Amino acid sequence: MRAIGLEPKNNVVDVTNYVLHDLGQPLHAFDADRISGQQVRVRKATEGEAFTALDGKEMTLTAADLVIADAEKPMCLAGVFGGAHSGVHEGTTSVFLESAWFEPVTVRKSAKRHTLSTDASFRFERGVDPEMTNRGMEKAVALLAECAGAEPDGGLQTFRGELPQAALVELSWQTLDTMIGVALDRHRVKGILGDLDIRILSEENDTLSLSVPAYRRDVTRPADVVEEILRIHGYDHIPLPGRMTVSLSPKPNPDPEQLRNDLARTLVGRGFHEVMHNSLVPAEHLKLVEDASLDPKRAVILLNPLSSELDAMRQSLLFQGLETVVRNKNHQHPDLSLFEFGKVYAQDGEGGHVESERLALTVSGMTSPESWRTMNQDGMSFLKGAVEALLTQCGVAGLQCLPLPGGDFFKEGLEWKGPKGFSVRAGLVHPGLARKFGLDADVFHADLPFSALVDWSGKGAVKVSELARFPSVRRDLSLQVPTGVTYAGIEAVVRQIGGKLLRGVNLFDVYHDEKTEVTSYAISIQLQDAEKTLSEKAIEKTMERICGQLNQRLGVTLR
């Protein structure tokens, strides 16, 4: 036992461990005198049934667990772990040996459900040879007789349910040669099949009829047999052809991979760093807040999760971004600008699933290194600039930028809306949500639909025009703005009224008087005619129309 890294327990347990590692057949030994009613049954546990494992751990079983029980209670979690009350000890004089084949999925689910991993469960989960149960039992009995002076009492009792059967596969020599690319020596192939316990039942018309042992669960097709033969023969022993040809698949237009790289370069150039997260998240993430992007009822839940913390497919990239911000902050890196391309998942309501790729931006802390020369840009402005740069790069036009209603997801922010449900959201993550992840600093987040950006990038055409030959004119307006009016609304009116002469509009100053509750905006308007120099009369006429419409539609007045 020590030679293979195991600590000896006693002669009975050591024999079962020896057979396990020698033949791959798990065994379990019970103290026969402790079997209540002298009955041994394999049954499903009752919901909430108590069980004490060999290590003293108390467990509550479910109706999905398979147990080996006596007349009163479970003695063993089948294929996983033995029980404390029926185990072999120093005073044991009579032993009941059990050798079985258990369905791999049942064992795996029980082991995961109770967070157990044993040598027995490791083998049962991957499938043991159902024909090895008797052989393993016989070897254990022989070793107990040799090492412990044991004598069989009662003989071997066998009970058989539905067991996996050997797979029958037809493999022609032509198929083998075509898949490999060369003709292997027939005697060599037959020798490999024998070493793999694959029996040749017959050979007729250049075709082998093969019987694949039941424990090779993944070998069911001719291609599987060819792969096994190649694995033993060695891929490096297959000569390369003198001439190799490949088929090139047509490149999609627009190319999502190319756009992904282009956008990534743009973001890196603006100071962002790329991150990648696992698509698996805790199911609790989907219930943290109420938001349009989260729908717990449509969540894709794993039937057999690796852990309780990775039991659902994500519906948003934000939560893992917050975890990354926390992790970096704890390592003294609070200033972060991150982006991630990733998919989100949901049920489609018809028994299937849908997935879509998103682009997420997350900003926290300072957006540039401290310097006496420049002021640090606030996180929202920095994020807004990045979003608008990406939209421009993809050729997205005609969007309406609106204030984002506050909620549990975003406290405040902006939303760019377009045709066919196109929507981009960016804003301040609600502090209450950030605190659930241990963050007390402001975090800004943006969510973009990458699939829609791919569609937009294929529609936009680059327009080229000559440099303007006539000068542009700038006019500044100082506006008194009523409560509730936003700059986005003002800009929309200016662009509509300015028409072909308008070249740009910009907000360059904001003032709010706390005493009078009056807000003032200072905006610049740039006008230019491509065919002639603008006259003062045309300029004044355009500015009068703009001011008049601002007052009429929004109640905005000149200061």
Backbone hydrogen bonds, N-H to C=O, Kabsch-Sander energy under -0.5 kcal/mol:
donor,donor_aa,acceptor,acceptor_aa,energy
4,I,1,M,-1.2
5,G,2,R,-1.4
6,L,1,M,-2.8
14,D,10,N,-2.8
15,V,11,N,-1.4
16,T,12,V,-1.8
17,N,13,V,-2.3
18,Y,14,D,-2.3
19,V,15,V,-2.4
20,L,16,T,-2.0
21,H,17,N,-2.1
22,D,18,Y,-1.9
23,L,19,V,-2.8
24,G,19,V,-0.7
24,G,20,L,-1.2
25,Q,19,V,-0.8
28,H,98,E,-2.0
30,F,96,F,-2.9
31,D,86,S,-2.7
32,A,30,F,-0.9
32,A,94,S,-2.0
33,D,94,S,-0.6
34,R,31,D,-1.9
35,I,32,A,-1.3
36,S,34,R,-0.9
38,Q,35,I,-1.8
39,Q,36,S,-1.2
41,R,69,A,-3.1
43,R,41,R,-0.6
43,R,67,V,-2.3
45,A,65,D,-2.8
48,G,61,L,-2.4
49,E,46,T,-2.3
51,F,59,M,-2.1
53,A,51,F,-0.6
53,A,57,K,-2.5
54,L,82,G,-1.8
56,G,53,A,-2.1
59,M,51,F,-3.1
61,L,49,E,-3.2
61,L,59,M,-0.6
65,D,62,T,-1.6
67,V,43,R,-3.1
68,I,76,C,-2.5
69,A,41,R,-3.3
69,A,67,V,-0.6
70,D,73,K,-2.3
71,A,36,S,-1.9
75,M,68,I,-3.2
76,C,68,I,-1.5
77,L,81,F,-2.8
78,A,66,L,-1.4
78,A,76,C,-0.9
80,V,77,L,-2.7
81,F,77,L,-1.5
83,G,75,M,-2.0
84,A,52,T,-2.3
87,G,84,A,-0.6
92,T,89,H,-1.7
96,F,30,F,-2.7
97,L,95,V,-0.6
98,E,28,H,-2.5
100,A,26,P,-0.6
107,V,103,E,-1.8
108,R,104,P,-2.7
109,K,105,V,-2.4
110,S,106,T,-2.0
111,A,107,V,-2.7
112,K,108,R,-2.4
113,R,109,K,-2.7
114,H,110,S,-1.9
115,T,112,K,-1.1
116,L,111,A,-3.1
122,F,118,T,-2.5
123,R,119,D,-1.4
124,F,120,A,-2.7
125,E,121,S,-2.6
126,R,122,F,-0.7
127,G,123,R,-0.8
127,G,124,F,-0.7
132,M,129,D,-2.0
133,T,130,P,-0.6
136,G,132,M,-2.7
137,M,133,T,-2.0
138,E,134,N,-2.7
139,K,135,R,-2.2
140,A,136,G,-2.0
141,V,137,M,-2.4
142,A,138,E,-2.1
143,L,139,K,-2.3
144,L,140,A,-2.5
145,A,141,V,-2.2
146,E,142,A,-1.8
147,C,143,L,-3.3
148,A,144,L,-2.1
149,G,145,A,-0.6
150,A,144,L,-1.8
163,L,161,G,-0.8
167,A,212,V,-1.6
169,V,167,A,-0.6
169,V,210,L,-2.1
171,L,169,V,-0.6
171,L,208,L,-2.7
173,W,206,D,-2.2
176,L,172,S,-2.1
177,D,173,W,-2.7
178,T,174,Q,-2.5
179,M,175,T,-2.4
180,I,176,L,-2.1
181,G,177,D,-2.5
184,L,182,V,-0.7
189,V,185,D,-2.2
190,K,186,R,-2.4
191,G,187,H,-2.1
192,I,188,R,-2.0
193,L,189,V,-2.3
194,G,190,K,-2.0
195,D,191,G,-2.1
196,L,192,I,-1.6
197,D,194,G,-1.6
198,I,193,L,-2.6
199,R,197,D,-0.7
199,R,211,S,-1.9
201,L,199,R,-0.8
201,L,209,S,-3.0
202,S,209,S,-1.1
204,E,207,T,-2.1
207,T,204,E,-1.4
208,L,171,L,-3.4
209,S,202,S,-2.8
210,L,169,V,-3.1
210,L,208,L,-0.7
211,S,199,R,-2.6
212,V,167,A,-3.2
212,V,210,L,-0.6
216,R,213,P,-1.7
217,R,215,Y,-1.4
219,V,216,R,-1.6
220,T,218,D,-0.8
225,V,221,R,-1.7
226,V,222,P,-2.4
227,E,223,A,-2.1
228,E,224,D,-2.0
229,I,225,V,-2.4
230,L,226,V,-2.6
231,R,227,E,-2.3
232,I,228,E,-1.7
233,H,229,I,-2.9
234,G,230,L,-3.1
237,H,234,G,-1.5
238,I,235,Y,-1.6
248,L,246,V,-0.6
259,L,255,D,-2.4
260,R,256,P,-2.6
261,N,257,E,-2.1
262,D,258,Q,-2.4
263,L,259,L,-2.9
264,A,260,R,-2.0
265,R,261,N,-2.3
266,T,262,D,-2.0
267,L,263,L,-2.4
268,V,264,A,-2.7
269,G,265,R,-2.2
270,R,266,T,-0.9
270,R,267,L,-0.6
271,G,268,V,-1.6
272,F,267,L,-2.5
273,H,337,S,-2.5
275,V,339,F,-2.3
281,V,312,A,-3.1
285,H,282,P,-1.6
286,L,283,A,-1.1
287,K,284,E,-1.5
288,L,285,H,-1.1
291,D,289,V,-0.5
294,L,291,D,-1.4
298,R,295,D,-1.8
299,A,296,P,-1.2
301,I,299,A,-0.9
302,L,311,D,-2.1
306,L,310,L,-0.6
310,L,307,S,-1.4
311,D,281,V,-0.6
312,A,281,V,-1.6
313,M,300,V,-2.3
314,R,279,S,-2.3
321,G,317,L,-1.2
322,L,318,L,-2.3
323,E,319,F,-1.9
324,T,320,Q,-1.9
325,V,321,G,-2.1
326,V,322,L,-2.4
327,R,323,E,-2.4
328,N,324,T,-2.4
329,K,325,V,-2.5
330,N,326,V,-2.5
331,H,327,R,-0.7
332,Q,329,K,-1.7
333,H,328,N,-2.5
336,L,334,P,-0.8
336,L,364,S,-3.0
338,L,362,T,-3.2
339,F,273,H,-2.0
340,E,360,A,-2.1
342,G,340,E,-0.6
342,G,358,R,-2.2
344,V,356,S,-2.6
345,Y,314,R,-2.7
346,A,354,V,-2.0
347,Q,298,R,-2.9
348,D,352,G,-1.8
354,V,346,A,-3.1
356,S,344,V,-1.9
358,R,342,G,-3.5
359,L,448,L,-2.8
360,A,340,E,-2.5
361,L,446,A,-2.3
362,T,338,L,-2.7
363,V,444,F,-3.0
364,S,336,L,-2.7
365,G,442,D,-0.6
367,T,377,Q,-0.5
382,F,378,D,-2.3
383,L,379,G,-2.5
384,K,380,M,-2.9
385,G,381,S,-2.3
386,A,382,F,-1.7
387,V,383,L,-2.5
388,E,384,K,-2.5
389,A,385,G,-1.9
390,L,386,A,-2.0
391,L,387,V,-2.4
392,T,388,E,-2.3
393,Q,389,A,-2.2
394,C,390,L,-1.7
395,G,392,T,-1.3
396,V,391,L,-2.6
400,Q,417,K,-2.7
401,C,399,L,-0.6
402,L,400,Q,-0.6
402,L,415,E,-2.8
404,L,413,G,-2.8
407,G,410,F,-2.9
408,D,290,E,-0.5
411,K,428,L,-3.0
412,E,428,L,-0.7
413,G,404,L,-0.5
414,L,426,A,-3.3
415,E,402,L,-2.7
416,W,424,V,-2.6
417,K,400,Q,-2.6
417,K,415,E,-0.6
418,G,422,F,-2.4
421,G,418,G,-0.5
422,F,419,P,-1.4
424,V,416,W,-1.8
425,R,447,D,-1.6
426,A,414,L,-2.4
427,G,445,H,-2.4
428,L,412,E,-2.3
429,V,427,G,-0.5
429,V,443,V,-3.0
430,H,409,F,-2.2
433,L,430,H,-0.7
434,A,430,H,-2.3
435,R,431,P,-2.5
436,K,432,G,-1.0
437,F,433,L,-0.5
437,F,434,A,-1.3
438,G,435,R,-1.6
439,L,434,A,-2.2
444,F,363,V,-3.1
445,H,427,G,-2.6
446,A,361,L,-2.4
447,D,425,R,-2.7
448,L,359,L,-2.6
450,F,357,E,-0.9
450,F,448,L,-1.0
451,S,357,E,-1.1
453,L,449,P,-1.8
454,V,450,F,-2.1
455,D,451,S,-1.7
456,W,452,A,-2.4
457,S,453,L,-2.4
458,G,454,V,-1.1
458,G,455,D,-0.5
459,K,455,D,-0.5
459,K,456,W,-1.4
460,G,456,W,-1.8
473,V,527,L,-3.0
475,R,525,I,-2.5
477,L,523,I,-2.8
479,L,477,L,-0.6
479,L,521,Y,-3.4
480,Q,557,T,-3.4
481,V,479,L,-0.6
481,V,519,T,-2.9
485,V,482,P,-1.7
490,I,486,T,-1.7
491,E,487,Y,-3.1
492,A,488,A,-1.9
493,V,489,G,-1.7
494,V,490,I,-2.4
495,R,491,E,-2.5
496,Q,492,A,-1.8
497,I,493,V,-2.5
498,G,494,V,-2.8
499,G,495,R,-1.1
501,L,498,G,-1.2
502,L,498,G,-0.6
502,L,499,G,-0.9
503,R,526,Q,-3.3
504,G,526,Q,-1.2
506,N,524,S,-2.1
508,F,506,N,-0.6
508,F,522,A,-2.5
509,D,522,A,-1.1
511,Y,520,S,-2.6
513,D,518,V,-2.9
514,E,512,H,-0.7
517,E,513,D,-1.9
518,V,513,D,-0.7
519,T,481,V,-0.8
520,S,511,Y,-3.5
521,Y,479,L,-2.2
522,A,509,D,-2.6
523,I,477,L,-2.5
523,I,521,Y,-0.5
524,S,506,N,-2.8
525,I,475,R,-2.8
526,Q,504,G,-2.9
527,L,473,V,-3.1
527,L,525,I,-0.5
528,Q,501,L,-2.5
539,I,535,S,-2.1
540,E,536,E,-2.5
541,K,537,K,-2.2
542,T,538,A,-2.1
543,M,539,I,-2.5
544,E,540,E,-2.5
545,R,541,K,-2.0
546,I,542,T,-2.1
547,C,543,M,-2.7
548,G,544,E,-2.6
549,Q,545,R,-2.3
550,L,546,I,-2.2
551,N,547,C,-2.0
552,Q,548,G,-2.5
553,R,549,Q,-2.9
554,L,550,L,-1.7
555,G,550,L,-0.6
555,G,551,N,-1.0
556,V,550,L,-1.8
557,T,480,Q,-1.8
559,R,478,S,-2.6
